[in-house]
């Protein structure tokens, strides 16, 4: 358990609001910390050890954006997937980098090389190896225009946001496809649905200190049609 105290000689200072802002600046949810006043006019904040000692991020679930991180991920991928041993590393890295740039993780790329977007497993065997087979599998996760589709984890995250907002779970998916088959929605539709869900969540959840401050800063600059 960790604890810090805030005090001020200025009675106009809102110590509880300051403590809440400090906690939120560390990424701690208000419900996860204890904020209370003592008899000496101090505000005390206590934090559980679990918040202070977060587990190391799973390398399979991290996004990769720097050249070094992409290189490291591709080395792991080729080492673990025997179907990639005949693929030139430079080619493997160049193709994979596009997916990592789209926010995919190493686990997403491994999933795409193991399964099609509809969940069926790719063929395995000696004849299903090399650069052509590598490109063919990844092509299934692109749109006809060549854009990268949402990955397995990105689609799952979008569905969680949509479900939390109370929207239909099949929103954005093809009308003739079953949800159990986990088809990939068009990127623009999935993004639009997720954005709508996030707006609904923000409207129905507690207003944070940061959003209050932002509202105070911007309210004076908002122009409504009737004010013109």
DRENTIKE-767718 format. One record per residue (C-alpha): residue number from 0; x, y, z. Coordinates in pm, whole numbers. Each point is the difference from the previous one (the first is absolute). Layout:
DRENTIKE-767718
{NUM {X Y Z}}
...
//
This chain:
DRENTIKE-767718
{0 {0 0 0}}
{1 {132 345 -94}}
{2 {-123 332 137}}
{3 {52 368 -68}}
{4 {-148 310 159}}
{5 {-94 338 -144}}
{6 {-37 317 205}}
{7 {-20 372 -72}}
{8 {-15 325 194}}
{9 {-237 140 -263}}
{10 {-357 -93 92}}
{11 {-111 65 -359}}
{12 {196 -300 -129}}
{13 {-219 -306 -60}}
{14 {229 -268 139}}
{15 {-229 -291 -83}}
{16 {-23 110 -362}}
{17 {377 36 -14}}
{18 {44 -349 147}}
{19 {-242 -146 -253}}
{20 {185 171 -286}}
{21 {333 -135 124}}
{22 {-139 -353 22}}
{23 {-149 19 -349}}
{24 {327 136 -141}}
{25 {160 -332 103}}
{26 {-266 -199 -184}}
{27 {-176 -112 321}}
{28 {-378 -13 -5}}
{29 {-167 203 276}}
{30 {-167 -313 136}}
{31 {339 -170 42}}
{32 {146 256 241}}
{33 {-117 127 339}}
{34 {-26 377 53}}
{35 {-105 134 340}}
{36 {48 296 236}}
{37 {153 -3 346}}
{38 {-61 234 289}}
{39 {302 216 -83}}
{40 {-143 111 -333}}
{41 {214 -233 -208}}
{42 {-120 -220 -283}}
{43 {148 -350 11}}
{44 {25 -227 -302}}
{45 {70 -372 43}}
{46 {85 -234 -288}}
{47 {6 -379 1}}
{48 {327 -174 -86}}
{49 {-170 -168 -296}}
{50 {-23 338 -175}}
{51 {364 80 69}}
{52 {143 -330 -125}}
{53 {-162 -70 -333}}
{54 {94 -318 -181}}
{55 {235 35 -295}}
{56 {-176 28 -333}}
{57 {-30 -323 -196}}
{58 {237 31 -300}}
{59 {-257 -182 -210}}
{60 {-263 267 74}}
{61 {214 314 -42}}
{62 {-35 224 -303}}
{63 {320 44 -202}}
{64 {76 331 -165}}
{65 {377 55 15}}
{66 {232 -175 -252}}
{67 {175 -181 286}}
{68 {-330 -129 144}}
{69 {-119 -118 -342}}
{70 {333 -174 -63}}
{71 {-20 -177 336}}
{72 {-360 -109 -62}}
{73 {84 -140 -344}}
{74 {290 -199 144}}
{75 {-236 -155 256}}
{76 {-259 -67 -267}}
{77 {239 -179 -237}}
{78 {153 -198 287}}
{79 {-339 -130 118}}
{80 {-178 -54 -335}}
{81 {164 -275 -206}}
{82 {-194 106 -312}}
{83 {206 322 -10}}
{84 {346 -156 -6}}
{85 {24 28 -376}}
{86 {-101 366 -5}}
{87 {276 259 -35}}
{88 {19 200 319}}
{89 {3 340 -175}}
{90 {-317 -93 -190}}
{91 {-164 -137 316}}
{92 {83 320 188}}
{93 {-125 231 -276}}
{94 {-337 -179 -28}}
{95 {-46 -31 376}}
{96 {89 366 62}}
{97 {-317 112 -179}}
{98 {-213 -197 244}}
{99 {194 121 303}}
{100 {-47 357 -124}}
{101 {-375 -65 2}}
{102 {16 -80 372}}
{103 {25 -378 -25}}
{104 {188 -196 265}}
{105 {222 -302 -42}}
{106 {-285 -217 129}}
{107 {-229 151 -268}}
{108 {248 -82 -275}}
{109 {42 -355 126}}
{110 {-378 -38 8}}
{111 {-33 127 -359}}
{112 {262 -251 -118}}
{113 {-182 -283 178}}
{114 {-364 81 -78}}
{115 {-209 172 -262}}
{116 {-221 297 100}}
{117 {-300 -235 20}}
{118 {180 -218 255}}
{119 {88 -296 -223}}
{120 {354 -131 31}}
{121 {251 42 -281}}
{122 {138 -316 -160}}
{123 {321 -134 150}}
{124 {277 -208 -153}}
{125 {321 7 -196}}
{126 {-174 137 -310}}
{127 {-145 293 195}}
{128 {320 193 65}}
{129 {202 285 -143}}
{130 {-56 358 -102}}
{131 {-299 -57 -229}}
{132 {-193 -187 269}}
{133 {94 268 255}}
{134 {-136 277 -225}}
{135 {-313 -202 -82}}
{136 {-93 -40 365}}
{137 {54 366 82}}
{138 {-195 108 -309}}
{139 {-312 -149 155}}
{140 {30 264 271}}
{141 {2 288 -248}}
{142 {-284 177 -176}}
{143 {-31 -17 -381}}
{144 {173 340 -5}}
{145 {295 -138 194}}
{146 {-76 167 334}}
{147 {67 -191 322}}
{148 {-315 -131 165}}
{149 {-54 7 379}}
{150 {200 -272 169}}
{151 {-142 -275 222}}
{152 {69 199 318}}
{153 {-112 332 -148}}
{154 {-333 -147 -107}}
{155 {-45 -158 344}}
{156 {71 338 166}}
{157 {-250 173 -229}}
{158 {-266 -257 82}}
{159 {61 50 372}}
{160 {-47 375 -37}}
{161 {-314 -51 -207}}
{162 {-139 -252 248}}
{163 {73 227 297}}
{164 {-191 281 -171}}
{165 {-300 -227 -53}}
{166 {22 -2 -379}}
{167 {-76 -314 -205}}
{168 {300 -237 -1}}
{169 {-32 -58 -376}}
{170 {23 368 -89}}
{171 {237 59 -291}}
{172 {13 -368 -99}}
{173 {-126 -134 -335}}
{174 {-375 -65 12}}
{175 {24 -355 -134}}
{176 {274 -110 244}}
{177 {-38 -162 340}}
{178 {164 166 299}}
{179 {134 -337 115}}
{180 {215 -13 -314}}
{181 {174 322 114}}
{182 {11 169 -343}}
{183 {200 321 -23}}
{184 {-203 315 -48}}
{185 {105 263 -249}}
{186 {254 227 177}}
{187 {-196 320 -58}}
{188 {-323 -155 134}}
{189 {170 -153 304}}
{190 {176 327 82}}
{191 {-323 198 -34}}
{192 {-189 -243 225}}
{193 {277 5 260}}
{194 {11 381 -4}}
{195 {-377 15 51}}
{196 {28 -246 288}}
{197 {275 201 168}}
{198 {-209 318 -24}}
{199 {-293 -178 163}}
{200 {225 -132 276}}
{201 {139 346 71}}
{202 {-353 141 21}}
{203 {-106 -259 256}}
{204 {306 -26 225}}
{205 {149 215 275}}
{206 {155 324 -117}}
{207 {370 6 85}}
{208 {205 293 119}}
{209 {179 18 -336}}
{210 {-324 20 -198}}
{211 {-135 268 235}}
{212 {313 209 -51}}
{213 {-20 -52 -377}}
{214 {-365 103 1}}
{215 {84 317 196}}
{216 {276 88 -248}}
{217 {-208 -54 -312}}
{218 {-352 107 99}}
{219 {77 366 -63}}
{220 {102 -76 -360}}
{221 {-303 -205 -100}}
{222 {-222 184 -248}}
{223 {-358 -116 -41}}
{224 {-208 73 -312}}
{225 {-232 236 189}}
{226 {299 209 123}}
{227 {121 85 -347}}
//
